[in-house]
Amino acid sequence: MDISPARHTDPKSEAQPGSELQPIERGYIGVLRINTALVAGGALLMAIIAAIALEPAVDARIYGVPALVFALSVLALTSLPERRWQRWGYAMRDTQLRIVRGWLFRTDTIVPYNRMQHIDIAQGPIERLCGVSSLVVHTAGTHNSTVSLPGLSPADAAAMRDTIRAHIRHERV
Amino acid sequence: MAVSDETEKMMDVPHRLDSMTMVVRVAKVVPQLVLAFVAIVASKGLTDLPLMGLLFLPAFILLGGIGAALHWWHFTYRLEADEMRIQRGLLSRHGRSIPYHRIQDVNIEQAFLPRLFGLAEVRLETGSGDGDDATLKYVSFGEAERLRTLLRGLRDHAKGQATSSILADVPGAGGAKAEDDAGDSPPIFAMALPRVLIAGLFNFSLVVFAVIGTVISQLSSFGSLWSAAESFLFRLDLENAIWTLGLASGTMLAVMASVAVAILGLVSGLVTTLLREYGFRLDRTATGFRRRRGLLTLSDMAMPKPRIQAAVILTDPLRQYFGWYVLKFQSLARDSKDESDHMVAPLADRDEILRILAEADIGWSADWAAMTCVSPALHRLSMAIALPLLAVAIFVSAALAGPDFAFLLVALPLVYASSWLRWYRHRYALQDGQINVSQGLWKKRLTILPLAKVQSADLHDSFFLRRFGLAGLRIGVAGGAARSPLSIGPVPIDEARNLQEALVRH
């Protein structure tokens, strides 16, 4: 895999120098930002509508609620997406794929290649806008029946899929 | 491929289900109709609507019969060259085609009523096993066996595993027969009636508590039951007896109720177990196992060895005292609507279990005492938080509502004991190419998973656990229950990493 290992120096990130984990594409930050903006925009709209509707009943201080929502949204949109991006890391080992995600609740998943039933590459409209795609791996287990790795450039995702396919043996589960 | 005349007649021709299916379908509905009829008569009284009441029952049976006939007419199945096609429905036509190589297995089940008419249900299991299978309800038993042999042969042929002529004259030459051919060899495991009854006794059913609850809620109060009993006894001129009984009425009623509940629980557990596991018989076939069981509903199921993922051995202190265990297999398909794990031995001793496991190439060698414990940190911490909170809550309610509440303090040692026991019972051991995980409070559960069947391994922690240097593991198993995956933890993080690596390297 030819991704230049741009390791982070932030101790909270997954891809540390010296670890096998690689960071995902920075384009994913854009995806996170847009998703958060959509959710925040919806919440703000609802808060404003509710405030306008309730204002005759309560006094003008009700507008503090949309203001609060706005403040939280700004906070969520500026620093949070980059932090969340840092929490992702992955490694393509010889015989397994390792995906690490999360910080508050961190999960480190290892799936051996010969346990993968099939592999998808998915790209939603927002992901396409930011130039990233996701690799979705299906296993036969009921837990972790699908494991997805977002934030890969389409070329990298395709290369990974081909590498994995070369590893997969036909094995009756 | 050589095709016999008989089998050629079966292929490429649309078949209908057996015509007796209509009778069975109507017969199934009759008890409900009768009950509804009785309910209406009871509420209205027979004298009010004589004519309508008399016509009600036959009219509905006729409607049911017409519906069943229409359904029967529009249900056809065809065995084509590469797939089986099933078409059904009159208002919305529904066609399903199942390629032969997608068929995992074909099972036959005979419920009580169909069996009376010589019918059976044929169930095709496809890969996912999530209930989206094709079933033929009902065909004659002979046809069911023919179909099973034929479909297995077609499946093997489609998967390229057949010997030269799979549809030869000799019924089921080759792989198809091997699956249900137990030969004359004795079964690997069988349960005679006494064993089934003992198993039933151990299956004390807690469903009875739900039943009791509904019954109680129907009565206006317990008092009404007691006063009814009282008036009855009064009529027998036992005034003095009633008076003395009245003093002890509180405890008497409680004792009577408990005894009744216990008896009902035992009986219901016994009856359900008897119906399900009567004549339990496990045979070794060329491809795996074959299990037959059932009293009213005869079930005949094949379990190919490659589909067995893990073995689960269950017991509890009561069973273990007598040396009994329960064995289940986690497999790719679901057992029935009720169980996701396949019951392999409803009640067996250690030697019998070892014999069955040997046939499945799974070993039961882990010494429970030697298995590694998980970290008690989480248990200790949760108790350190929960117990004071509970104590405070109890004191507050005692102060507000009355000193009687103080007796709830007895719950505190129970809470601690159950948390400690849950920690103590949760152990794991990685040996002989298998991962053994034990867990449970009262019901002890030991899962034995060969490393070759590990689908994925998750190491998970939280901001919280990391402070203690702990992490947990979750293992992906094919066919396991999704809501409670096989998990180990929490353990020190280095131990967790080593275990995770060991699990995926095989």
Interface residues (C-beta under 8 A of the other chain):
Chain A: T95 Q96 W103 L104 F105 R106 T107 D108 T109 I110 V111 P112 R115 T139 A140 G141 T142 H143 N144 S145 V147 R172 V173
Chain B: P306 R307 L332 K453 V454 Q455 S456 A457 D458 L459 H460 D461 S462 F463 R466 R474 I475 G476 V477 A478 G479 G480 A481 A482 P485 L486 Q500 E501 L503 V504 R505 H506
